[in-house]
Amino acid sequence: MDFSFPKDEKLKSKILIQKLFSEGSAVSKYPIKLVYIEATPTKDVLVQAGFSVPKRFFKKAVDRNRIKRLLREAYRLQKTEQFLRLQKSYVFMFIYTGKELPDFEFIQKKMSDLSEKFIQNELNIR
């Protein structure tokens, strides 16, 4: 199993991010919202992911960065067993919608629940 999160898998393209928010579908499991679109595979990368925490709820950049770090770590540990099972290419944006600072166990549990909900949603669409 590969638990890395290389640079190719990080969502950086402004065009792709705009397309994601204009055309994307959403799945939510409080306090994490997943916005996603199906994409064409590039550079042998099946999934690209980005992480966001709104400034409205967390004024201090330190808090926003900590939550993004927790989200990235939870995603990194679960991506091989959860998201890469679908064999399709996706672009993801994880948005933290809660109002309090979480701990890692909480984020990890919610990320797992969200990934299961996403997979069930995608399997039902087909």
C-alpha positions, 0 to 999 in steps of 0.5 A, spaced: 500 500 500 502 506 498 500 511 503 504 517 500 500 524 497 505 526 492 505 533 488 501 530 482 495 528 487 495 535 490 489 540 486 493 546 484 489 548 477 485 554 478 481 552 472 480 545 475 478 548 481 473 553 478 470 547 474 469 543 480 465 548 484 461 550 478 459 543 475 461 538 481 457 534 485 457 534 493 456 529 498 456 531 506 457 528 512 458 533 518 463 536 519 466 535 512 463 536 505 466 533 499 465 536 492 467 532 486 467 531 479 469 526 474 475 527 470 480 525 465 486 521 468 493 525 467 500 523 469 497 516 471 494 520 477 487 517 478 485 522 484 487 529 485 485 532 492 484 539 495 482 541 502 479 548 504 477 551 511 473 557 511 476 563 514 469 565 516 469 560 522 476 560 523 479 567 523 486 565 525 491 562 519 494 557 525 487 554 526 485 553 519 492 550 517 491 545 523 485 543 520 487 542 513 493 538 515 488 533 519 484 533 513 490 531 509 493 526 513 486 522 514 485 522 506 492 520 505 491 514 510 485 512 507 485 513 500 488 507 497 483 503 501 477 507 499 477 512 494 482 508 489 477 502 489 472 505 483 478 505 478 475 512 475 479 519 475 476 524 480 477 531 482 476 532 490 475 538 494 474 537 502 471 543 505 471 543 513 464 546 515 464 545 523 465 551 527 470 547 533 477 545 532 477 537 531 482 532 534 485 527 529 480 521 531 474 525 530 476 527 523 479 520 521 472 517 523 468 522 519 473 522 513 471 514 513 464 515 513 464 520 508 468 516 503 463 510 504 457 515 503 461 517 496 462 510 494 455 508 495 453 514 492 457 513 486 455 505 485 448 507 485 449 512 480 451 507 475 
